Amino acid sequence: MRDPGTAARLRPPIDPDAEPLSAVRAGRFGVEYEPILDVWSGRLYGHEALARFYDRHGRPVSPARVFAGLADHPELFARTELALKRLQIAHAPGPRLFLNLSGEAWATAGPAAFLDVLRGAQVPVVVEVVESVHAAGVRQGRDMVSALVGAGFQAALDDLGARDVLVCTDDLRAASVLKLDRSVLRAADEPGIVALAESLVAFAQRTGKLVVAEGVETDADLEHARRLGVSLVQGYLFGAGVLSVGPPDLAAP
């Protein structure tokens, strides 16, 4: 197993003062592919594409800050999501690619725009519905899941078990993959969280779905994931490959 601290030590420090949207407007973004493995055999199942942003000195800018800033600029958010998906698909390793996609961006750009991009992938794609914290977002996510499944793509529900996240029961039935938030593994001593995770795993097993435990960083995390009975695991314990390139189509004048 890879030392879980290796990835953190290799990364330059995040610049807390960087203006987050400048990285987007200048096209300074890239992708990191995080491996997803079978929990028992260790066989590679796929990769999740994670967006990465950089300031003008090449230092990382927090993705959370970037996406928080984009929330007030829906058109730019949608264009950024489309550009990220093109980049993530263009360089995707096999055997499967997991992509995060916001229901808000989907609704703003329109389903056809994203479906055209997704259909260009050379490997099977699983689209993760990004967490929703309000009812409108849940409705957008539900519509997106329905459209994706209707178009022949697999859908995954992301961040299950996280605080302040709303989940639609229609999405639970339609999705083929359930992803447990990293906070679930950090709550191994909280009976309520463990019971919730075990219930989701039991539901998945009875309905033919896969469950991914995110945030596996230590051997203890891996053992807890196995105790929960999940199908797949994901995290820096297994390493990551980084690609730092950015498209020019969002560059500011």
N, C-alpha and C positions, 0 to 999 in steps of 0.2 A: 504494500500500500504506500502511496505517496504521502510524505509528511504534509499534514493539512496546513501548516504555516508557510509552505514553500511558495505558493501562489501569491500570498500577501506580501512576502518579503521581496519578490521579484518585481512587484508593481511600484511605480513611482507614486509619491504621495498625492492625494487628491487636493486640488487647489480650492479651498473653501470660498475664495473671493471671486472666482471666475464667474462672469455673467453667463448664466446657463444657455440662453438662447443664441449667444454669439457662436457657440460651437455648431449649432444647427444651421444658422444662416450662412456660415462659412464652409459648410460641408465637412466639418472635422468630426466625423463619426465612423465607427467601424463595428466589428462583430466579434464576439467571443463564443466559441462553441463548447458547451459544457456536456460531457458525456453522460448518457443514461444507460445503466447496466442492469442485467438480470440479477436479482438480489442474491440468488443462490449460486448460479454458475459463474457469475462475473462476466458473462458474454455481453458484448456491446449491442445494445438495442437501438440506439440512435443518439442524436445530439440536440440540445436546445440552443437556439441562437439568441444570444444576449446582446443587446445594444450597448455600445461603449462610445463615450464622447470625450473630446480632448480640447484643451485650451490652445492658444497660439504657440505655446512652448512645448506642446506634446504631452502635457500632464493631464491625467484623467479628471473629468468633471463628473460629479455624481449623477447617474441616470435619473435618480428620483427627483433631483432638483430640475433637471431638464424637462422631464415630463410634467412636473408641477407647473413650470413656466408655460409649457405648451397648452395647458388646460384653458388658458385665457385667450388662446389663438387657434380656434378650431380648424381653420383652413390650413394654417401652417402645420398644425398637428397631423392632419390627414396627409399632407404632402410628405411630411417627414416619415410617417408610417409606411407610405408607399415606397419611398426611396430606401428605407431600411429593409423592407421585405425583398425588394429587387436585389439588394446587396447580399442579404442573408441567403437567398436562394441561389444566387450566382456562384457562391463559393461553398455551398453546402457539402459537407462530407456525408457519407452514407452511415448506416443503411437507411435511416429515417431522419427527418428533420422536424423538430418541434418549433413552432413559431408563436410568439405572443402577439395578440391582436386586440386592440381596443374596440369595443362596441361603438364608442363615440366617433372614432376615426372611420370606422366602417360605415356608419350612418352618414357622415359628412361627405365622404368621397363617393359613396354609393357602392353597393355590392359588386357591380360589374367590374369596377376598377380593380378591386382586390382579387376577384376571381380570375381575371385575366393574368395577373401577376402569379398567382398560385398555380395556375395551369402550366406555367413555364418551368416548373421545378422538374429536375431530372431524377429526384428520389421521392418516395412517398412522404407526404406532408401531413402532420397532425397540427391543427390550429388550436392554440390555447386561448380560451376566453379570459381576458384580463379581468381581475377582480372588480366588482362593482360595490360602491358604498352608498348608492342611492337608488330609489325605485326606477327612475328613468334609465339609469345605466343597466339595471337588470333587464328591463324590457328590450333595450337595444341588444344586449347580449343574447337574449332569447331569440330575437329575430335573426341574429347572426348565426347562431348555432343551427337554427332551422334551415337557413339558406345554405350553409356549408354542407350539412348532411344531405340536403337535397341535391347538391352539386357533386356528391360522391366523395367528399373529404371527411376525414375523421376529425372530431372535435374533442378537446380536453377542457375540463374545468380546472382553473388554476387557483391556488391559494386557499384551498378548502381547510377550514380549521383556524384561519387567521381571524383576529379580532376585527370587528366593524365591517365584515364582508357579508353581503347579502347573496343568497343562493336561490335560484329558481328551481322548483321541483321538475318542471318540464326539461330544463337543461340537464338535471341529474339523470333523467331517463334517456335523453337523446345522446349524451356524450358517451364516447367509448373509452375514455381515459379520465381518471380522477387524480388530481395532483394535491398531495397534502402539503400545506405550508410548512416552511422550515421551523416555525414556532412549535409545531406538533412534536418534533423530536426533542426540542428543548424543554418539553413539559412531561418528561417521562415519570416524574413523581407527582403529577396532578391527575388523580383518578378520573375526574370529569373529562379532561382532554383525551386521556387514553381510551376511555369508554366510547367517546365520539369517534375517534380514529378507528377503533375496532368495529364499530357499527358501519362505518363507511366501507371498510374492507369487506365485511360480511355482505353488505348490499352489492358491492362490485362482484364478488365471487358468485352470488346467486344470479346475477344478471349478465355475466360474461364480459365484465369490464376489467381493465387493468388499473392498478393503483401505483402511483409513483410517489415516493417519499423524497422531498427536496431538502437541501441543506445538509447532506451527509458529509461531515467534515472530520469525524473521528471514528475509530473502531467501535466505540461505545454507541455512536449514532447508528452505525450499520447494524449492530446487534439489536438495538431497539426496533429498527425498521423490520428486521426479521421476526421479532416477537410479535409485532403488529400484524404480520402476514402479508405485507405489501408484495407486489409483483416486481417492481423496478425501483432502483435507487439512483439518485443524482446528487452531485456535489463535488467540492474541491478535493475530497479524499482520493478521487480517481483522476485528478489532473484536469487540464483544460488547454485547448489550443487557441491562440489569439491571432486574429487577422486585423490589422489596423490600416484600413483603406476607406476612403470616403468619396461618394459621388459628388460631382460639381453642380448638380442641377438646382441646389438650394442656395448657392453662394450669393452673398449680399453684393449689391453694386458698389 
